[in-house]
Amino acid sequence: MFRLKQDERHARDEISKVLERERAASNEHLARVLFRERAVHEEERLKAQILAKQLEEKDRELKKHDAYYKEQLGRLEERSAQFYKVTTEEFQKAVNEVDARFKRYESHPVCVDLQSKILQCYQQNSRQTLSCSTLANEYLKCVNLAKQGMAGRGG
């Protein structure tokens, strides 16, 4: 019996040692896994920081380009406005020169009632146009008088 208890105790001690080795191996494995996970996490954090810095640099560069192009656009708009002003002034100057060089000519119809009577006569006598010759002569005299009157006025 004593031997049986001793064997039991020895078996328990052996089982205890095996369990202790298993626990130690499991803890060591867990520690390695945690270490790897921490390393991966740290690497990802560093990559994220680098990427954030790159993005900030790109953002600064884009803002710099934006400011440059806005400045260029402002200059172009200013030049365009100046060019428009000069062109408009030159155009108005040319218009004024043309107006000063050439008199405005105004025409007014002359002998309108005789003209309409002749037209009516020709329409009514389309086959006998000589019937309207008296009216045509009166119309020619009226037009010639109007020409003489305009020549006397310098027109």
C-alpha positions as CSV (number, residue, x, y, z in Angstrom):
1,M,0.0,0.0,0.0
2,F,2.8,2.3,0.8
3,R,4.2,1.5,-2.5
4,L,0.9,2.2,-4.2
5,K,0.7,5.7,-2.6
6,Q,4.3,6.3,-3.5
7,D,3.6,5.4,-7.1
8,E,0.5,7.6,-7.1
9,R,2.5,10.5,-5.8
10,H,5.2,9.9,-8.3
11,A,2.6,9.7,-11.1
12,R,1.1,12.9,-9.9
13,D,4.5,14.6,-9.8
14,E,5.2,13.5,-13.3
15,I,1.8,14.7,-14.5
16,S,2.4,18.0,-12.7
17,K,5.8,18.3,-14.4
18,V,4.3,17.6,-17.8
19,L,1.5,20.1,-17.2
20,E,4.1,22.7,-16.0
21,R,6.2,22.2,-19.2
22,E,3.0,22.4,-21.4
23,R,2.0,25.6,-19.6
24,A,5.5,27.1,-20.0
25,A,5.5,26.2,-23.7
26,S,2.0,27.6,-24.2
27,N,3.1,30.9,-22.4
28,E,6.2,31.1,-24.5
29,H,4.2,30.6,-27.7
30,L,1.7,33.2,-26.6
31,A,4.5,35.6,-25.8
32,R,6.0,35.1,-29.3
33,V,2.6,35.6,-30.9
34,L,2.0,38.8,-28.9
35,F,5.5,40.0,-29.8
36,R,4.8,39.4,-33.5
37,E,1.4,41.1,-33.3
38,R,3.0,44.1,-31.5
39,A,5.7,44.3,-34.2
40,V,3.1,44.1,-37.0
41,H,1.0,46.8,-35.3
42,E,4.0,49.0,-34.8
43,E,5.0,48.6,-38.5
44,E,1.5,49.5,-39.6
45,R,1.5,52.5,-37.3
46,L,4.8,53.7,-38.8
47,K,3.5,53.1,-42.4
48,A,0.4,55.1,-41.5
49,Q,2.6,58.0,-40.1
50,I,4.7,58.0,-43.3
51,L,1.6,58.0,-45.5
52,A,0.1,60.8,-43.4
53,K,3.2,62.9,-43.9
54,Q,3.2,62.2,-47.6
55,L,-0.4,63.2,-47.8
56,E,0.3,66.4,-45.9
57,E,3.2,67.2,-48.3
58,K,0.9,66.6,-51.3
59,D,-1.7,68.8,-49.8
60,R,0.8,71.6,-49.2
61,E,2.0,71.2,-52.8
62,L,-1.5,71.4,-54.2
63,K,-2.3,74.5,-52.1
64,K,0.9,76.1,-53.4
65,H,-0.1,75.2,-57.0
66,D,-3.6,76.5,-56.4
67,A,-2.3,79.8,-55.1
68,Y,0.1,80.1,-58.0
69,Y,-2.7,79.5,-60.6
70,K,-5.1,81.9,-58.9
71,E,-2.4,84.5,-59.0
72,Q,-1.8,83.8,-62.7
73,L,-5.5,83.9,-63.4
74,G,-5.8,87.3,-61.6
75,R,-2.9,88.7,-63.8
76,L,-4.6,87.4,-67.0
77,E,-7.9,88.9,-66.0
78,E,-6.2,92.2,-65.3
79,R,-4.4,92.2,-68.6
80,S,-7.7,91.2,-70.4
81,A,-9.5,94.1,-68.7
82,Q,-6.7,96.5,-69.8
83,F,-6.8,95.2,-73.3
84,Y,-10.5,95.5,-73.5
85,K,-10.4,99.0,-72.2
86,V,-7.7,100.0,-74.7
87,T,-9.5,98.3,-77.6
88,T,-12.8,99.9,-76.7
89,E,-11.2,103.3,-76.5
90,E,-9.5,102.8,-79.9
91,F,-12.7,101.6,-81.4
92,Q,-14.6,104.7,-80.1
93,K,-11.8,106.9,-81.4
94,A,-12.0,105.3,-84.8
95,V,-15.8,105.7,-84.8
96,N,-15.5,109.4,-83.9
97,E,-12.9,109.9,-86.7
98,V,-15.2,108.3,-89.3
99,D,-18.1,110.4,-88.1
100,A,-15.9,113.5,-88.4
101,R,-14.7,112.6,-91.9
102,F,-17.9,111.7,-93.5
103,K,-21.1,113.8,-93.3
104,R,-24.3,112.0,-92.5
105,Y,-26.4,111.8,-95.5
106,E,-30.1,111.9,-95.0
107,S,-32.4,111.3,-97.8
108,H,-36.1,112.3,-98.0
109,P,-38.3,111.1,-100.7
110,V,-39.4,113.8,-103.2
111,C,-42.6,114.0,-105.2
112,V,-44.2,111.1,-103.4
113,D,-47.8,111.8,-104.5
114,L,-46.7,112.0,-108.2
115,Q,-44.7,108.8,-107.8
116,S,-47.7,106.9,-106.4
117,K,-50.0,108.4,-109.1
118,I,-47.6,107.2,-111.8
119,L,-47.4,103.7,-110.2
120,Q,-51.2,103.5,-110.1
121,C,-51.4,104.7,-113.7
122,Y,-49.0,102.0,-114.9
123,Q,-50.8,99.3,-113.0
124,Q,-54.2,100.4,-114.5
125,N,-52.8,100.8,-118.0
126,S,-50.2,98.0,-118.1
127,R,-50.7,97.6,-121.9
128,Q,-51.0,101.4,-122.7
129,T,-48.1,102.9,-120.8
130,L,-48.0,106.0,-123.0
131,S,-51.3,107.1,-121.3
132,C,-49.1,107.9,-118.3
133,S,-46.6,110.0,-120.1
134,T,-48.1,113.3,-118.9
135,L,-47.8,112.2,-115.3
136,A,-44.2,110.9,-116.0
137,N,-43.2,114.4,-117.4
138,E,-44.7,116.1,-114.3
139,Y,-42.8,113.7,-112.1
140,L,-39.5,114.4,-113.9
141,K,-39.9,118.2,-113.6
142,C,-40.7,117.7,-109.9
143,V,-37.5,115.6,-109.4
144,N,-35.3,118.0,-111.3
145,L,-36.6,121.0,-109.2
146,A,-35.8,119.0,-106.1
147,K,-32.3,118.3,-107.4
148,Q,-31.7,122.0,-108.1
149,G,-33.0,122.9,-104.6
150,M,-30.5,120.5,-103.0
151,A,-27.6,121.6,-105.2
152,G,-28.3,125.2,-104.0
153,R,-28.0,124.0,-100.4
154,G,-24.7,122.2,-100.9
155,G,-26.3,118.8,-100.6
